[in-house]
């Protein structure tokens, strides 16, 4: 393979969420991640601030800056500021995810342009599961500031989904309105029936949320005409691992790998 081929070069992948931003560096010609970093999403940072952040992260890991980057953002103007930082300060070639520049994707919504970039990344990240499991459909449950259920079909079809309040947002709203309740860690208690206030809150917030997820997944599966594989990702997914009965796989790096799959898919289409 030609050393100048973009597909053979290391790639910076950036998933910008409302609460946190995850950056990853690929190992070059392969599709694996050499390293990842998670930082807080800050809408007040300017392009030069973000350039210093990126340079610092790479210096800390002892890595050279790559020549190319692919970004997904649901937090404007942070995505635009990252693009300016990478292009102006480091001369990187950048690609920002949206429905307009992904012609191979079929978005079957009333307003196709309304689908978030992170959900398109999940679509690409789910494709290997569809192929490996021989399923016609996949449902990705992405636990972030909101919890997104993305219903995906073979052939890069985005069929629709569900948006629900994120677990931490629900907990914060409860604590804000009930001053006497203690703030707790969102983790599973030893049993459903709590023996104290902390356990009772954890049961409601964790087990209750798991039941909501399982119930919605059952409803989604009932509306599909073939079996679906289900994948959980995002920060809260690890808390629910082993609790949700309707989730088949847990994959914290699904969105970043979706960005990588998307990049390679575009490179192949251009060859």
N, C-alpha and C positions, 0 to 999 in steps of 0.2 A: 504493500500500500504506500502511496506517495506520502512522504512526511509532511507535505504542505496541505494534504487533505484535511479539511476542518473536522471530519469525523474521527481523525486520528489524534487530534490535539486535546489537551485538558480543557475542561469546560467548567465555568462557574455557573451554578444554578442557585437562584434566589426565589424563595417563596415568602412573599410579604403578606402577612395576615394583619388583622386589626389589633391584636395584642402582641404577637411576637413575629419575628422574621427569622427564617431558617436559611442559612447559606451552606452550600456544599461544593466540593471540588471533586471532579471525576478523575479517574486514573488514566485518562487519555483515550486510546483506541477502544478500551472496554467500556462497560456501562456501570461499573461499580463506583462507589464513592470512597475516596481516599480519606476525607475528613468532612465533618459537618460542624457548624456553629449555630447557636440559637441566641439571638439578642432581642431586646425589647423594641417593638415598633414605636418610633418617635416621629410624629408628624412635624415637629419643630426643627428637625435637623435639615440643614442645607446641603447641596451637593458636595461642597468641600468637607463638611463634617462627615458625610458618608464615605467620601474617598479616604479620609484618615482612618475611619473605622475598618474599612476593607483592607487597607494596607497593614494596619495593626494586626488584624486577625491572621493574615497570611504570614506576616513576620513572626508572629507567635508560634505558628505551626511550622515555620521553616520552609514555606512553599513559595515558588515564583508565581507571579500573577499570570493568569492565562490570557489568551488573546481574544476570547469569545465568552459570551454570557447569555443565558436565557432567563427571563424573569416572569414571574406571575405575581400580580398585585391586586389586592382588594382594598387598598388603603391609599387612595390618592391624597396628596401628590407625592407620596413616598416613592412609588414606582418610577415616576418621571424624574425625581431627584437622583435615584440610583442610576438611571440611564445616563443622565448628564455627568454624574461622577465617573462612571466607568468609561464613557466615550471621551470626555474632555481630558480627564486626568491620566487615564491609562491607555487610551486609544483602542479600547476593546470594541469588537463587533458585537452588538447586542440585538436580541430578539425578545419582544414583549408579547405575551400571549393574549390573544383575543379571537373572537369568532371570525373576524374579517380576514385574518391571515392564516386560517386553518381550513383550506378548501376541502380537505379529505374528511372533515368532521360534519356529521349531519345533526344539527340541533333541532329537535322536534318540539319546539315550544311556540306559544303564541307570539312571543317576541324573542327570536333567536339571539339578538344582540344583548339581551338582558342576563345571560348566563355568566357567572363569575369566572375569572381566569383560573382560580383554584379548582373549580369543578371540572374544567376542561383538562387540567393536569391529572385529576383523579381518573378521568375517562381513559387517558393514555396509560396511567399506572395500573388500571384494572385489566387491560387487554391480555397481559400474560396469564392472569388467573382464568380468564375466559377460555383461552387456548388450552391451558394445562388441565383444567377441570372438565373441558368439553361442554361448557354451559352456554346457553343462548343469551343469558342476562347476568349482569352483576349489579349489586347494590353496594355502594361505598357509603359508610357512615363516617363522616369526618367531624370529629369533636374539636371545635374551636370556640371562639366567642359565641358563635351560633353553632348548632349542630345541623349539618347538611346531610340529607339522604339523597345520593345521586344514583339514578336508575339508568343503567348503561346497557346497550345492546352490542352484539358483534358487529364489526364493520365500522367502529367509531361512531356509534349512534348514541346521542344523549337524549333520553326519552322523557326526562322530567325528574321531579323529586319532591322533597319535603324540607321545609326550613323550620327548625325548632329553637327555642331559647337554649343557650349553652348551660351546662351544669353549674359552672362558676357564676355566671350571670344570675341564675336562679337563686343560688345561695346568697350572693351579695344583696339581692333585692329583699330576701327574707331577713337577713341580718339588719338591713337598713330600716325596715319597718317594725322590727321587734327588738327594741333596744336591750331587753334583758337576756336575749339569747346570745350565747357565746359564739365567737367565730371559731370554726373548727376546720380541721384538715379534711378534705374530701377523700376519704378512704372507707373501705367496707368495715363495718363493725363485726364482732364475732357472731352475732345472731340478729334475726330480724326484730325481735321484741327487745327494745332497748331497756337497760336497767338504770340508766341515768340520762340526763339531758343530751350529753354529747353523743352517746350511742343512738338515742332516739332520732336526733338530727341526721346522723350519718346514715341510719337506716332509710329515712325518708328521702334524703338527697341522693344516695348511691343506689340502694335497691329500688327505690321508686323510679329513678331515672332509667335503670336497667329494664324495668318492666315496660316503661314507655317505649324504649328502643325495640324490645322484643315484640311488643304489640304492633308497632308501626311496620316492622319488617314482615310480620305475618300478614298484615293487610296488603302490603306491596306484593308479596308473593302470590296472594290470592287473586290479584288483578292481572298477573302475567300468564301467558299461555304456555310457558315452559319453565323448568326449574331455574333458579337464580343462585349464584354464589355470592356470599356476603362478606365484606371486608371492612374492618374498623381501622381507622387511623386518627391521628391527632392526639393532643396532649392528654385527654381524659380517657383514651381508649385503654391504656394500661391498667387503670383503676377497675375497669369493667371486665377485664379479661378473666374468663372463667365464671363470670356471673351471668352475662347475657347468653341465653340458650340459642338464639337465632343467628349469632355471628359465627361464621366459619373460620375466618382468619383475622389475625391482628397484625398490622403492618405499619409501624410508625413512620417509615420512610417512603410510603406510597406516593405522596405528592411530589417529592423531589425526584423519585425515579420516574414519575410521569413526565416531569420536565425533560429528563434525559431521553426518554423514549420519544417524546415529541420532537426534540432536536434531531435525533437520528432519523426519524421518519421524514422530516423536512429535507435533510441532506440527501436521503435516498431518492426523494421525489425530484430533486434538482439535478441529480446525476444523469 
